Amino acid sequence: MSSDDESPAEISGPTVPRMILGNRLRRFREGAAISPDRAGWEIRASRSKISRMENGRVGFKERDVTDLLDLYGITDSETRQSLTSLARQANAPGWWTRYGDIMTDWFEEYLGLETAASVIRTFELQFVNGLFQTEAYARAVTLLGNGSAPAEDIDRRVSLRLKRQDLLGGPNPPQVWTVVDEGALRRPVGGRAVMRSQLEQLIEVAALRHVTIQVVPFSRGGHAAAGGSFTVLRFSDPDVPDVVYIEQLTSALYLDKREDVDHYLEVMNHLSTEALPPAQTARFLAEIIKEM
């Protein structure tokens, strides 16, 4: 479905509306042969503000949108109404804003992308994907990086992790395809009992029609993604480019240049080929459970 046809109720959260609106404003500006400096002057803003708007990194004032459309010569009433509607959606709070006191800006951006994605492909080197974690496992992972945090903060961080999983049970869930290194399944995060329950949940989740889980076993030797975990997000709207998300200790990288995305997709395709097929993965998980 194109963004022209989407109503406010069909776009989840503000992130993708910002990206769609920014992309369209950039196309209109370039089509009118107007410089970012000139556009910034029109709305009493800087060139960098125009860049952030066009990249979908900030919210939008409806007045700024209408002023820019006037400048770009966009007079069609349906187009203008569609874009002002997107501007309102772009300023609406996402469900994750209630966790703003415990969440970094760079992870907040990821949640917006994850919530709106139609396809999520991930490689996990150290931990089970957050969309599949049990509460006990999520708590153990959270404590690893926040051991000195107050108990209430830990509870809220765990709640945030589990809230993300509402995606999988929603009316229009994304296709989630995860490749996980065997090491992440052998590492007893939280202890053996916690890990057994986590592996059992992985088997259950893998049975969902929109979830694919594959394991790269140690027997395969080294692989193309030995450098670390990453996620590739794809969206149904053609105005929103694929995004690669790479989480670091204190920040994250968001890559949307075509050559970068293509490189990571190639790596992901290699991993999927090297990994056990889904049916064998389920049997492999069951074997690991028996060994614990």
Secondary structure, DSSP 8 states (H G I E B T S, - for coil): --GGG--GGGS-SSHHHHHHHHHHHHHHHHHTT--HHHHHHHTT--HHHHHHHHTT-S---HHHHHHHHHHHT---HHHHHHHHHHHHHHTS--GGGGGTTT--HHHHHHHHHHHH-SEEEEEESSS--GGG--HHHHHHHHHHHHTTS-HHHHHHHHHHHHHHGGGGGSSS--EEEEEEEHHHHHS-TT-HHHHHHHHHHHHHHHTSTTEEEEEE-GGG-S-TTTT--EEEEE-SSTTS--EEEEE-SS-EEEE--HHHHHHHHHHHHHHHHHS--HHHHHHHHHHHHHH-
